[in-house]
Amino acid sequence: MERILVVGVTGAGKSTLAQTLSSRLGLPCHEMDALYFNGPNWAINSNLAEDVSKLTAGPRWIIDSYGYPEVRELLWDRADTVIWLDYPKRVVMPRILRRSFRRTVTREVLFGGNRETWTDWLSREHPAWWAWSQHGARRREVERRVHDPRFAPLHTCRFGHPQETAAWLASL
């Protein structure tokens, strides 16, 4: 495990796991949303593909993302390991709701200096709505990818519950 993708639906705990693995394995960790959103009003990084290409050209890294469309193939082609947090909605939704509520109340500064707002909760782009509506589709897409012959060389660890993930971490 030298080039790791941590994948799953929004709110599964990808960033937290990626940071934990980074500490334990001594691998540099990169948060995809911080690479993607690089300015006010959720501005999108026009150099995303170039930035991700440079990061993933290195021999060791962790990225907490299934990958935005612009870089998805690049990530999957260069990874050697996929850690899949395949948690059910009953696990993911309370997590994402707590996280978004905390971020909104505390006005936590996020990627590119942005913040979640109460108004954002009404948008279909809000993380809670996104996690709810994209859960099944994301699960099917990751399932398809891990069984795709192009990605057969990838070592895949699939966890269906946080307890499974915690047990695996304890064994490292």
N, CA, C and O of each residue as an XYZ file, in Angstrom:
688
protein
N       0.856     -1.182      0.000
C       0.000      0.000      0.000
C       0.896      1.238      0.000
O       1.402      1.684      1.030
N       1.061      1.760     -1.197
C       1.901      2.948     -1.357
C       1.135      4.091     -2.024
O       1.434      5.263     -1.795
N       0.146      3.742     -2.850
C      -0.667      4.723     -3.585
C      -2.126      4.323     -3.370
O      -2.655      3.434     -4.037
N      -2.750      5.003     -2.426
C      -4.045      4.557     -1.913
C      -5.158      5.540     -2.243
O      -5.023      6.748     -2.045
N      -6.263      4.993     -2.751
C      -7.510      5.747     -2.873
C      -8.439      5.263     -1.773
O      -8.636      4.061     -1.597
N      -9.008      6.210     -1.035
C     -10.041      5.878     -0.061
C     -11.342      6.359     -0.680
O     -11.540      7.558     -0.877
N     -12.238      5.410     -0.989
C     -13.448      5.731     -1.730
C     -14.696      5.402     -0.917
O     -14.656      4.624      0.036
N     -15.798      6.017     -1.323
C     -17.096      5.817     -0.681
C     -17.952      7.042     -0.902
O     -17.500      8.035     -1.472
N     -19.174      6.969     -0.454
C     -20.105      8.078     -0.620
C     -19.732      9.233      0.322
O     -19.030      9.036      1.313
N     -20.202     10.410      0.003
C     -20.009     11.576      0.863
C     -20.439     11.244      2.286
O     -21.528     10.717      2.510
N     -19.578     11.557      3.240
C     -19.902     11.357      4.648
C     -19.505     10.010      5.213
O     -19.737      9.755      6.395
N     -18.916      9.142      4.415
C     -18.541      7.813      4.908
C     -17.347      7.864      5.859
O     -17.173      6.965      6.682
N     -16.533      8.898      5.755
C     -15.349      9.000      6.606
C     -14.050      8.839      5.832
O     -13.027      8.458      6.400
N     -14.090      9.127      4.546
C     -12.909      8.973      3.688
C     -11.735      9.829      4.168
O     -10.613      9.339      4.299
N     -12.000     11.092      4.424
C     -10.911     12.002      4.826
C     -10.316     11.588      6.166
O      -9.098     11.607      6.344
N     -11.167     11.221      7.094
C     -10.691     10.799      8.419
C      -9.825      9.553      8.297
O      -8.750      9.480      8.892
N     -10.290      8.574      7.528
C      -9.503      7.354      7.353
C      -8.196      7.658      6.622
O      -7.143      7.146      7.001
N      -8.255      8.482      5.583
C      -7.048      8.822      4.835
C      -6.012      9.485      5.750
O      -4.823      9.181      5.657
N      -6.450     10.374      6.622
C      -5.526     11.038      7.542
C      -4.945     10.049      8.549
O      -3.766     10.130      8.892
N      -5.765      9.125      9.018
C      -5.287      8.105      9.952
C      -4.253      7.213      9.277
O      -3.197      6.937      9.847
N      -4.558      6.762      8.061
C      -3.601      5.941      7.318
C      -2.314      6.701      7.038
O      -1.224      6.132      7.110
N      -2.436      7.964      6.723
C      -1.267      8.798      6.470
C      -0.338      8.796      7.680
O       0.874      8.637      7.537
N      -0.902      8.971      8.858
C      -0.102      8.978     10.092
C       0.544      7.623     10.342
O       1.720      7.547     10.697
N      -0.218      6.562     10.157
C       0.298      5.213     10.451
C       1.314      4.721      9.432
O       2.276      4.041      9.790
N       1.108      5.059      8.174
C       1.959      4.523      7.114
C       3.025      5.505      6.635
O       3.899      5.147      5.845
N       2.946      6.746      7.119
C       3.925      7.748      6.706
C       3.784      8.158      5.249
O       4.770      8.499      4.596
N       2.554      8.124      4.741
C       2.289      8.511      3.358
C       1.694      9.913      3.323
O       0.904     10.266      4.199
N       2.060     10.720      2.326
C       1.427     12.038      2.215
C      -0.046     11.896      1.832
O      -0.407     11.101      0.965
N      -0.876     12.679      2.495
C      -2.326     12.621      2.293
C      -2.794     13.899      1.594
O      -2.379     15.006      1.938
N      -3.672     13.712      0.602
C      -4.210     14.846     -0.146
C      -5.731     14.765     -0.139
O      -6.315     13.737     -0.481
N      -6.350     15.851      0.252
C      -7.809     15.911      0.297
C      -8.318     16.424     -1.055
O      -8.032     17.551     -1.457
N      -9.072     15.575     -1.736
C      -9.506     15.908     -3.090
C     -10.344     17.183     -3.140
O     -10.171     17.992     -4.051
N     -11.240     17.377     -2.189
C     -12.063     18.584     -2.225
C     -11.218     19.850     -2.078
O     -11.558     20.893     -2.635
N     -10.128     19.760     -1.335
C      -9.235     20.917     -1.206
C      -8.498     21.193     -2.520
O      -8.153     22.337     -2.815
N      -8.264     20.149     -3.298
C      -7.657     20.328     -4.615
C      -8.680     20.849     -5.624
O      -8.343     21.637     -6.507
N      -9.908     20.413     -5.489
C     -10.964     20.730     -6.447
C     -11.516     22.144     -6.270
O     -11.634     22.900     -7.234
N     -11.853     22.493     -5.019
C     -12.404     23.826     -4.728
C     -11.261     24.714     -4.256
O     -10.703     24.492     -3.182
N     -10.909     25.721     -5.057
C      -9.731     26.511     -4.701
C      -9.982     28.010     -4.579
O      -9.047     28.808     -4.638
N     -11.240     28.388     -4.410
C     -11.505     29.816     -4.268
C     -12.895     30.095     -3.744
O     -13.685     29.175     -3.537
N     -13.195     31.360     -3.532
C     -14.495     31.750     -3.003
C     -15.639     31.313     -3.916
O     -15.458     31.101     -5.115
N     -16.810     31.186     -3.317
C     -18.018     30.759     -4.044
C     -17.829     29.395     -4.707
O     -18.352     29.129     -5.789
N     -17.067     28.542     -4.023
C     -16.839     27.166     -4.469
C     -16.238     27.124     -5.878
O     -16.609     26.288     -6.701
N     -15.301     28.047     -6.135
C     -14.614     28.069     -7.429
C     -13.870     26.755     -7.638
O     -13.290     26.197     -6.706
N     -13.899     26.277     -8.867
C     -13.285     25.003     -9.209
C     -11.902     25.251     -9.808
O     -11.719     26.132    -10.648
N     -10.954     24.470     -9.365
C      -9.566     24.555     -9.811
C      -9.467     24.196    -11.294
O      -9.718     23.054    -11.677
N      -9.109     25.151    -12.106
C      -8.986     24.906    -13.552
C      -7.754     24.070    -13.882
O      -7.628     23.577    -15.003
N      -6.852     23.906    -12.932
C      -5.643     23.097    -13.132
C      -5.719     21.768    -12.388
O      -4.691     21.161    -12.088
N      -6.927     21.319    -12.092
C      -7.087     20.108    -11.287
C      -6.343     18.917    -11.888
O      -5.576     18.254    -11.190
N      -6.557     18.642    -13.151
C      -5.924     17.473    -13.774
C      -4.405     17.549    -13.677
O      -3.746     16.553    -13.378
N      -3.860     18.719    -13.927
C      -2.409     18.908    -13.841
C      -1.917     18.719    -12.403
O      -0.911     18.048    -12.172
N      -2.625     19.309    -11.443
C      -2.235     19.198    -10.033
C      -2.276     17.748     -9.564
O      -1.351     17.274     -8.904
N      -3.351     17.053     -9.908
C      -3.495     15.656     -9.484
C      -2.471     14.775    -10.196
O      -1.944     13.832     -9.606
N      -2.195     15.074    -11.441
C      -1.186     14.309    -12.170
C       0.176     14.420    -11.490
O       0.892     13.428    -11.355
N       0.529     15.621    -11.066
C       1.813     15.826    -10.377
C       1.850     15.051     -9.059
O       2.837     14.380     -8.755
N       0.772     15.148     -8.281
C       0.729     14.454     -6.986
C       0.835     12.943     -7.154
O       1.575     12.277     -6.430
N       0.093     12.417     -8.107
C       0.030     10.966     -8.271
C       1.199     10.404     -9.070
O       1.333      9.187     -9.196
N       2.037     11.269     -9.605
C       3.254     10.801    -10.263
C       4.267     10.332     -9.224
O       5.189      9.578     -9.535
N       4.084     10.789     -7.991
C       4.970     10.382     -6.911
C       4.737      8.931     -6.515
O       3.693      8.356     -6.824
N       5.710      8.342     -5.831
C       5.633      6.923     -5.500
C       4.719      6.589     -4.320
O       4.309      5.440     -4.159
N       4.400      7.587     -3.500
C       3.633      7.302     -2.275
C       2.625      8.421     -2.032
O       2.983      9.599     -2.018
N       1.352      8.040     -1.840
C       0.313      9.032     -1.570
C      -0.992      8.350     -1.148
O      -1.208      7.160     -1.378
N      -1.843      9.154     -0.526
C      -3.220      8.764     -0.203
C      -4.109      9.901     -0.672
O      -3.820     11.070     -0.418
N      -5.191      9.555     -1.357
C      -6.175     10.547     -1.774
C      -7.545     10.034     -1.334
O      -7.886      8.867     -1.528
N      -8.309     10.930     -0.742
C      -9.606     10.571     -0.153
C     -10.745     10.783     -1.145
O     -11.636     11.597     -0.902
N     -10.722     10.070     -2.240
C     -11.755     10.323     -3.236
C     -11.856      9.215     -4.260
O     -10.870      8.578     -4.630
N     -13.053      9.013     -4.691
C     -13.369      8.182     -5.847
C     -12.864      8.897     -7.098
O     -12.529      8.261     -8.097
N     -12.815     10.210     -7.031
C     -12.272     11.023     -8.109
C     -13.328     11.790     -8.867
O     -14.332     11.229     -9.306
N     -13.091     13.082     -9.016
C     -13.939     13.887     -9.885
C     -13.742     13.395    -11.311
O     -12.684     12.853    -11.629
N     -14.737     13.571    -12.179
C     -14.626     13.027    -13.543
C     -13.342     13.395    -14.272
O     -12.808     12.581    -15.024
N     -12.836     14.611    -14.062
C     -11.635     15.070    -14.751
C     -10.389     14.241    -14.405
O      -9.447     14.172    -15.194
N     -10.391     13.626    -13.243
C      -9.183     12.923    -12.779
C      -9.442     11.473    -12.371
O      -8.523     10.781    -11.935
N     -10.653     11.021    -12.505
C     -11.010      9.678    -12.020
C     -10.141      8.581    -12.632
O      -9.595      7.747    -11.909
N     -10.011      8.577    -13.946
C      -9.224      7.521    -14.601
C      -7.760      7.584    -14.173
O      -7.133      6.554    -13.926
N      -7.231      8.777    -14.090
C      -5.848      8.970    -13.660
C      -5.629      8.365    -12.266
O      -4.666      7.630    -12.045
N      -6.524      8.679    -11.341
C      -6.402      8.159     -9.972
C      -6.438      6.639     -9.949
O      -5.589      5.996     -9.331
N      -7.416      6.078    -10.618
C      -7.579      4.623    -10.604
C      -6.441      3.930    -11.343
O      -6.052      2.823    -10.970
N      -5.910      4.550    -12.366
C      -4.782      3.959    -13.092
C      -3.498      3.965    -12.264
O      -2.678      3.054    -12.381
N      -3.326      4.978    -11.437
C      -2.062      5.120    -10.703
C      -2.090      4.533     -9.296
O      -1.033      4.336     -8.695
N      -3.256      4.255     -8.767
C      -3.350      3.683     -7.420
C      -2.881      2.227     -7.424
O      -2.915      1.550     -8.452
N      -2.445      1.766     -6.262
C      -2.184      0.334     -6.105
C      -3.169     -0.298     -5.125
O      -3.286     -1.522     -5.052
N      -3.881      0.550     -4.369
C      -4.818      0.058     -3.357
C      -6.056      0.934     -3.336
O      -5.971      2.157     -3.448
N      -7.214      0.289     -3.191
C      -8.477      0.998     -2.990
C      -9.061      0.530     -1.663
O      -9.279     -0.661     -1.444
N      -9.307      1.493     -0.788
C      -9.999      1.209      0.462
C     -11.412      1.731      0.267
O     -11.621      2.936      0.128
N     -12.384      0.825      0.256
C     -13.776      1.173     -0.048
C     -14.612      1.138      1.220
O     -14.831      0.079      1.807
N     -15.074      2.311      1.632
C     -15.989      2.427      2.763
C     -17.402      2.291      2.213
O     -18.040      3.283      1.861
N     -17.876      1.076      2.144
C     -19.174      0.739      1.550
C     -20.241      0.655      2.643
O     -20.832     -0.397      2.890
N     -20.462      1.800      3.285
C     -21.372      1.841      4.429
C     -22.800      2.117      3.973
O     -23.017      2.838      2.998
N     -23.777      1.542      4.681
C     -25.174      1.798      4.335
C     -25.601      3.228      4.695
O     -24.937      3.920      5.466
N     -26.720      3.642      4.118
C     -27.239      4.989      4.397
C     -27.456      5.215      5.886
O     -27.239      6.322      6.380
N     -27.880      4.182      6.611
C     -28.159      4.352      8.047
C     -26.902      4.707      8.839
O     -26.993      5.232      9.948
N     -25.734      4.421      8.274
C     -24.466      4.798      8.902
C     -24.019      6.164      8.396
O     -23.593      7.010      9.181
N     -24.113      6.378      7.103
C     -23.586      7.590      6.476
C     -24.418      8.829      6.812
O     -23.859      9.884      7.112
N     -25.720      8.713      6.766
C     -26.558      9.907      6.915
C     -26.410     10.596      8.267
O     -26.272     11.819      8.287
N     -26.428      9.894      9.395
C     -26.193     10.620     10.657
C     -24.830     11.312     10.692
O     -24.700     12.401     11.251
N     -23.832     10.691     10.107
C     -22.498     11.292     10.077
C     -22.490     12.592      9.281
O     -21.973     13.610      9.742
N     -23.070     12.549      8.082
C     -23.037     13.736      7.231
C     -23.895     14.851      7.815
O     -23.544     16.026      7.714
N     -25.013     14.485      8.424
C     -25.868     15.503      9.052
C     -25.156     16.174     10.227
O     -25.197     17.396     10.363
N     -24.504     15.377     11.074
C     -23.755     15.958     12.202
C     -22.627     16.860     11.697
O     -22.435     17.966     12.202
N     -21.890     16.382     10.704
C     -20.759     17.155     10.182
C     -21.228     18.471      9.568
O     -20.657     19.524      9.854
N     -22.253     18.424      8.733
C     -22.738     19.647      8.091
C     -23.355     20.604      9.104
O     -23.187     21.818      8.996
N     -24.066     20.062     10.084
C     -24.642     20.922     11.126
C     -23.515     21.637     11.879
O     -23.575     22.847     12.094
N     -22.483     20.875     12.278
C     -21.351     21.474     12.988
C     -20.678     22.541     12.139
O     -20.389     23.634     12.625
N     -20.429     22.230     10.876
C     -19.771     23.199      9.994
C     -20.602     24.456      9.812
O     -20.064     25.562      9.762
N     -21.910     24.288      9.713
C     -22.791     25.441      9.514
C     -22.823     26.307     10.769
O     -22.692     27.528     10.685
N     -22.994     25.682     11.924
C     -23.094     26.423     13.183
C     -21.789     27.133     13.522
O     -21.798     28.294     13.933
N     -20.674     26.443     13.351
C     -19.380     27.025     13.735
C     -18.769     27.902     12.646
O     -17.761     28.574     12.867
N     -19.394     27.886     11.464
C     -18.901     28.642     10.316
C     -17.464     28.226      9.971
O     -16.623     29.046      9.604
N     -17.228     26.946     10.101
C     -15.916     26.366      9.804
C     -15.483     26.715      8.378
O     -16.252     26.581      7.426
N     -14.243     27.164      8.259
C     -13.706     27.486      6.945
C     -13.304     26.188      6.256
O     -12.575     25.365      6.809
N     -13.801     26.030      5.030
C     -13.538     24.827      4.251
C     -12.662     25.157      3.063
O     -11.982     26.183      3.053
N     -12.674     24.320      2.094
C     -11.859     24.419      0.900
C     -12.039     25.756      0.196
O     -13.163     26.208     -0.027
N     -10.933     26.374     -0.148
C     -10.967     27.637     -0.872
C     -11.539     28.788     -0.066
O     -11.936     29.807     -0.631
N     -11.585     28.631      1.271
C     -12.129     29.682      2.123
C     -13.648     29.691      2.206
O     -14.230     30.641      2.730
N     -14.298     28.652      1.698
C     -15.767     28.580      1.705
C     -16.295     28.048      3.028
O     -15.558     27.488      3.840
N     -17.594     28.239      3.218
C     -18.281     27.750      4.414
C     -19.626     27.175      4.005
O     -20.228     27.601      3.019
N     -20.088     26.195      4.784
C     -21.466     25.726      4.604
C     -22.378     26.735      5.290
O     -22.065     27.240      6.368
N     -23.516     27.022      4.649
C     -24.473     27.977      5.213
C     -25.838     27.311      5.336
O     -26.080     26.243      4.774
N     -26.719     27.959      6.078
C     -28.082     27.430      6.219
C     -28.783     27.387      4.868
O     -29.545     26.460      4.591
N     -28.533     28.369      4.039
C     -29.131     28.394      2.702
C     -28.665     27.200      1.869
O     -29.432     26.653      1.075
N     -27.414     26.800      2.053
C     -26.875     25.650      1.309
C     -27.694     24.383      1.541
O     -27.777     23.521      0.666
N     -28.295     24.276      2.724
C     -29.069     23.072      3.052
C     -30.243     22.876      2.095
O     -30.758     21.765      1.971
N     -30.670     23.937      1.420
C     -31.797     23.839      0.492
C     -31.376     23.397     -0.913
O     -32.223     23.122     -1.762
N     -30.089     23.333     -1.147
C     -29.574     22.989     -2.472
C     -29.368     21.485     -2.619
O     -28.997     20.805     -1.662
N     -29.604     20.981     -3.799
C     -29.342     19.564     -4.091
C     -27.843     19.258     -4.101
O     -27.440     18.095     -4.100
N     -27.034     20.299     -4.110
C     -25.581     20.119     -4.068
C     -25.052     20.008     -2.633
O     -23.878     19.701     -2.427
N     -25.928     20.261     -1.632
C     -25.496     20.168     -0.234
C     -25.044     18.733      0.050
O     -25.647     17.788     -0.458
N     -23.996     18.559      0.849
C     -23.494     17.203      1.128
C     -24.550     16.218      1.627
O     -24.509     15.043      1.261
N     -25.483     16.664      2.443
C     -26.512     15.739      2.947
C     -27.417     15.262      1.815
O     -27.709     14.070      1.709
N     -27.855     16.177      0.981
C     -28.686     15.783     -0.160
C     -27.887     14.915     -1.126
O     -28.393     13.926     -1.657
N     -26.649     15.295     -1.341
C     -25.794     14.561     -2.264
C     -25.590     13.125     -1.770
O     -25.716     12.178     -2.546
N     -25.277     12.966     -0.483
C     -25.055     11.630      0.082
C     -26.309     10.768     -0.053
O     -26.227      9.588     -0.393
N     -27.464     11.366      0.213
C     -28.722     10.620      0.121
C     -29.011     10.196     -1.320
O     -29.314      9.033     -1.587
N     -28.913     11.146     -2.237
C     -29.331     10.877     -3.611
C     -28.304     10.061     -4.411
O     -28.676      9.356     -5.349
N     -27.047     10.149     -4.057
C     -25.993      9.483     -4.833
C     -25.512      8.162     -4.228
O     -24.656      7.493     -4.807
N     -26.047      7.790     -3.087
C     -25.560      6.598     -2.380
C     -25.576      5.353     -3.271
O     -24.550      4.692     -3.430
N     -26.714      5.038     -3.841
C     -26.839      3.833     -4.664
C     -26.003      3.887     -5.923
O     -25.335      2.915     -6.277
N     -26.038      5.019     -6.599
C     -25.275      5.164     -7.845
C     -23.777      5.070     -7.593
O     -23.059      4.434     -8.364
N     -23.299      5.691     -6.527
C     -21.866      5.638     -6.215
C     -21.458      4.210     -5.865
O     -20.398      3.742     -6.280
N     -22.285      3.536     -5.116
C     -21.990      2.156     -4.741
C     -21.884      1.266     -5.984
O     -20.960      0.461     -6.101
N     -22.824      1.416     -6.897
C     -22.802      0.621     -8.127
C     -21.576      0.939     -8.982
O     -20.974      0.039     -9.569
N     -21.210      2.209     -9.050
C     -20.052      2.602     -9.859
C     -18.752      2.061     -9.258
O     -17.898      1.567     -9.994
N     -18.590      2.145     -7.954
C     -17.376      1.604     -7.341
C     -17.350      0.086     -7.513
O     -16.301     -0.490     -7.801
N     -18.487     -0.550     -7.339
C     -18.582     -2.010     -7.542
C     -18.140     -2.376     -8.958
O     -17.369     -3.315     -9.155
N     -18.630     -1.631     -9.932
C     -18.257     -1.880    -11.324
C     -16.758     -1.729    -11.525
O     -16.127     -2.548    -12.194
N     -16.192     -0.683    -10.946
C     -14.764     -0.426    -11.112
C     -13.903     -1.506    -10.462
O     -12.921     -1.947    -11.060
N     -14.244     -1.934     -9.273
C     -13.383     -2.922     -8.609
C     -13.445     -4.282     -9.310
O     -12.570     -5.124     -9.111
N     -14.473     -4.494    -10.123
C     -14.564     -5.738    -10.897
C     -14.139     -5.565    -12.357
O     -14.162     -6.529    -13.122
N     -13.758     -4.372    -12.742
C     -13.316     -4.087    -14.102
C     -11.915     -4.690    -14.292
O     -11.030     -4.438    -13.474
N     -11.703     -5.464    -15.332
C     -10.377     -6.071    -15.563
C      -9.235     -5.059    -15.628
O      -8.096     -5.392    -15.302
N      -9.531     -3.817    -16.048
C      -8.468     -2.793    -16.084
C      -7.884     -2.543    -14.705
O      -6.711     -2.196    -14.567
N      -8.718     -2.724    -13.683
C      -8.282     -2.416    -12.326
C      -8.031     -3.668    -11.492
O      -7.940     -3.594    -10.267
N      -7.920     -4.818    -12.157
C      -7.658     -6.083    -11.465
C      -6.376     -6.047    -10.623
O      -6.332     -6.673     -9.564
N      -5.334     -5.331    -11.064
C      -4.113     -5.300    -10.236
C      -4.285     -4.570     -8.898
O      -3.464     -4.739     -7.996
N      -5.334     -3.767     -8.764
C      -5.528     -3.028     -7.518
C      -5.878     -3.973     -6.374
O      -6.702     -4.877     -6.516
N      -5.237     -3.742     -5.254
C      -5.628     -4.445     -4.034
C      -6.823     -3.678     -3.461
O      -6.720     -2.479     -3.205
N      -7.939     -4.349     -3.261
C      -9.154     -3.686     -2.775
C      -9.544     -4.220     -1.415
O      -9.650     -5.430     -1.214
N      -9.758     -3.303     -0.480
C     -10.278     -3.627      0.841
C     -11.656     -2.983      0.931
O     -11.785     -1.762      0.846
N     -12.682     -3.807      1.104
C     -14.062     -3.308      1.144
C     -14.616     -3.530      2.545
O     -14.628     -4.648      3.060
N     -15.073     -2.436      3.145
C     -15.606     -2.497      4.497
C     -17.065     -2.054      4.499
O     -17.388     -0.976      4.000
N     -17.936     -2.871      5.051
C     -19.368     -2.597      5.069
C     -19.858     -1.910      6.322
O     -21.022     -1.516      6.401
N     -18.979     -1.761      7.309
C     -19.365     -1.119      8.567
C     -18.109     -0.529      9.217
O     -17.020     -1.083      9.070
N     -18.253      0.583      9.931
C     -17.090      1.190     10.586
C     -16.345      0.235     11.529
O     -15.136      0.375     11.712
N     -17.042     -0.723     12.122
C     -16.359     -1.681     12.996
C     -15.375     -2.545     12.208
O     -14.307     -2.886     12.717
N     -15.722     -2.895     10.985
C     -14.820     -3.660     10.131
C     -13.574     -2.834      9.814
O     -12.453     -3.341      9.832
N     -13.794     -1.554      9.523
C     -12.683     -0.668      9.210
C     -11.768     -0.521     10.428
O     -10.544     -0.564     10.306
N     -12.375     -0.349     11.597
C     -11.587     -0.195     12.840
C     -10.776     -1.463     13.123
O      -9.624     -1.372     13.546
N     -11.355     -2.628     12.900
C     -10.627     -3.881     13.131
C      -9.445     -3.990     12.173
O      -8.354     -4.401     12.568
N      -9.665     -3.622     10.921
C      -8.584     -3.646      9.933
C      -7.459     -2.683     10.339
O      -6.280     -3.033     10.284
N      -7.843     -1.465     10.746
C      -6.841     -0.487     11.172
C      -6.031     -1.015     12.346
O      -4.814     -0.838     12.402
N      -6.713     -1.661     13.280
C      -6.030     -2.201     14.459
C      -5.032     -3.280     14.071
O      -4.051     -3.501     14.781
N      -5.271     -3.953     12.956
C      -4.376     -5.027     12.521
C      -3.157     -4.520     11.762
O      -2.224     -5.286     11.518
N      -3.147     -3.246     11.384
C      -1.990     -2.714     10.631
C      -0.775     -2.569     11.516
O       0.280     -2.138     11.050
